[in-house]
Amino acid sequence: DCVLRSGEPKDSSMVGRRVAQLRQVTCASRGYIERRGLPRTLEEFAEHQAVNYVGNSGRVLPFDFIVDGQPHSVTLRGPVSVNSASGYGACCLAGLGFIQAPRYNFEAELQSGELVEVFADWQPAPMPVYVLYPHARQLSSRVRVFVDWLAERMASAS
């Protein structure tokens, strides 16, 4: 009946409703930072490793930052590339490198110090989340109720 997607929708045959704008965090495990050091500039960051995320395009997604109002993208080398959110987080926690992901996924680990945030002042643009459903004259009431509920729940994660 519907599907949840992060990022800007690419399928124009579907109706989309944005249900969230998720703040992102750039972080690595405490162990990784102890071994490799904490980067202070994007130039230093470029010398670090990443758990690279492979997007739907089949390409590794860069790390995005907004510095003094200007967008910057950095692609890091890394020992592993993944295409699942759970694998992304697990590899980061195992000390394999930096990730950039929705903050709510890692709030507990950031609070405990298990993960260390970098460049808090240079956060990327929030990640949009959409519910997509087919064009229809009459949207079913169950989909409408679900979408409204999801938008309310996701607002607390934004």
C-alpha positions as CSV (number, residue, x, y, z in Angstrom):
1,D,0.0,0.0,0.0
2,C,2.9,2.4,0.8
3,V,6.7,2.5,1.2
4,L,9.0,4.5,3.4
5,R,12.1,6.0,1.7
6,S,14.9,8.3,2.8
7,G,16.3,10.9,0.5
8,E,14.5,12.8,-2.2
9,P,12.0,10.5,-4.1
10,K,13.0,9.6,-7.6
11,D,9.8,7.7,-8.7
12,S,7.5,10.2,-10.2
13,S,4.7,7.6,-10.6
14,M,4.1,7.7,-6.8
15,V,2.6,10.3,-4.5
16,G,5.0,11.4,-1.8
17,R,4.5,12.9,1.6
18,R,7.5,14.1,3.6
19,V,7.1,12.8,7.2
20,A,10.5,13.8,8.7
21,Q,13.7,15.7,8.3
22,L,16.3,13.7,10.3
23,R,19.4,15.4,11.8
24,Q,22.5,13.6,10.9
25,V,25.7,13.0,12.8
26,T,29.3,12.2,11.7
27,C,30.9,9.9,14.2
28,A,33.3,7.0,14.9
29,S,33.8,4.6,17.7
30,R,35.8,5.7,20.8
31,G,38.3,2.9,19.9
32,Y,38.8,4.3,16.4
33,I,39.4,7.8,17.7
34,E,41.9,6.5,20.3
35,R,43.9,4.7,17.6
36,R,43.7,7.3,14.8
37,G,43.1,10.6,16.5
38,L,40.3,13.2,16.3
39,P,40.3,15.2,13.0
40,R,40.0,19.0,13.4
41,T,39.7,20.0,9.8
42,L,38.2,18.5,6.6
43,E,41.8,18.0,5.3
44,E,42.6,15.9,8.4
45,F,39.3,14.1,8.0
46,A,40.2,13.1,4.4
47,E,43.1,11.1,5.8
48,H,40.8,8.9,7.9
49,Q,38.9,5.8,7.1
50,A,35.1,5.3,6.6
51,V,32.6,2.6,6.7
52,N,31.4,3.4,3.2
53,Y,27.7,3.3,2.4
54,V,26.7,2.2,-1.1
55,G,23.5,3.9,-2.2
56,N,20.8,2.7,-4.6
57,S,22.9,4.1,-7.4
58,G,25.6,1.5,-6.7
59,R,28.1,4.3,-5.7
60,V,29.6,5.1,-2.4
61,L,27.9,8.1,-0.8
62,P,30.2,10.9,0.3
63,F,30.3,12.6,3.6
64,D,28.5,16.0,3.3
65,F,29.1,19.1,5.4
66,I,27.9,22.7,5.5
67,V,30.9,24.9,6.4
68,D,30.2,28.6,6.6
69,G,27.1,28.2,4.5
70,Q,28.9,26.3,1.8
71,P,28.4,22.6,1.0
72,H,31.5,20.3,1.0
73,S,31.7,16.6,0.2
74,V,34.5,14.3,1.2
75,T,34.9,10.7,0.1
76,L,37.1,8.5,2.4
77,R,38.8,5.3,1.7
78,G,37.7,2.5,4.0
79,P,38.1,-1.2,4.8
80,V,34.5,-2.1,4.1
81,S,31.5,-0.9,2.1
82,V,27.9,-1.8,3.1
83,N,24.4,-1.3,1.8
84,S,22.4,-1.8,5.0
85,A,21.8,0.5,7.9
86,S,22.4,-2.2,10.5
87,G,25.7,-3.2,8.9
88,Y,26.7,0.5,8.7
89,G,26.3,1.0,12.4
90,A,27.8,-2.3,13.4
91,C,31.0,-1.7,11.4
92,C,31.3,1.8,12.9
93,L,30.9,0.4,16.4
94,A,33.5,-2.3,15.6
95,G,36.0,0.6,15.0
96,L,36.3,0.3,11.2
97,G,35.8,4.1,10.5
98,F,33.6,7.1,10.4
99,I,29.9,7.1,9.4
100,Q,27.4,9.8,8.7
101,A,23.8,8.8,9.6
102,P,20.6,9.9,11.2
103,R,21.4,10.9,14.8
104,Y,18.4,9.2,16.4
105,N,19.8,5.8,15.4
106,F,22.9,6.4,17.6
107,E,21.8,8.7,20.3
108,A,22.4,6.1,23.1
109,E,25.9,5.3,21.9
110,L,26.8,9.0,21.6
111,Q,25.5,9.7,25.1
112,S,27.5,6.8,26.5
113,G,30.7,7.9,24.7
114,E,30.9,4.6,22.8
115,L,30.6,6.8,19.6
116,V,32.3,10.2,19.3
117,E,30.8,13.0,17.1
118,V,33.0,15.2,15.0
119,F,32.3,18.5,13.2
120,A,29.0,19.1,15.2
121,D,29.1,22.7,13.8
122,W,29.3,21.4,10.2
123,Q,26.3,19.1,10.1
124,P,25.0,18.1,6.7
125,A,21.5,19.0,5.6
126,P,18.8,16.9,7.3
127,M,17.8,13.7,5.6
128,P,14.3,13.8,4.3
129,V,12.0,10.8,4.8
130,Y,9.0,10.2,2.6
131,V,6.0,7.9,2.5
132,L,5.3,7.0,-1.1
133,Y,2.0,5.5,-2.3
134,P,0.4,5.0,-5.7
135,H,-1.7,7.7,-7.4
136,A,-5.3,6.9,-6.6
137,R,-8.5,8.9,-6.5
138,Q,-9.4,7.6,-3.1
139,L,-6.5,7.0,-0.7
140,S,-7.6,4.2,1.6
141,S,-8.4,5.3,5.1
142,R,-5.9,2.7,6.6
143,V,-3.0,4.2,4.5
144,R,-4.1,7.8,5.5
145,V,-4.2,6.9,9.2
146,F,-0.8,5.1,8.9
147,V,0.8,8.0,7.2
148,D,-0.6,10.5,9.8
149,W,0.6,8.3,12.6
150,L,4.0,7.9,11.0
151,A,4.4,11.6,10.5
152,E,3.6,12.2,14.2
153,R,6.1,9.5,15.4
154,M,8.9,10.7,13.0
155,A,8.4,14.3,14.2
156,S,9.9,13.2,17.6
157,A,12.9,11.7,15.9
158,S,13.7,14.8,13.8
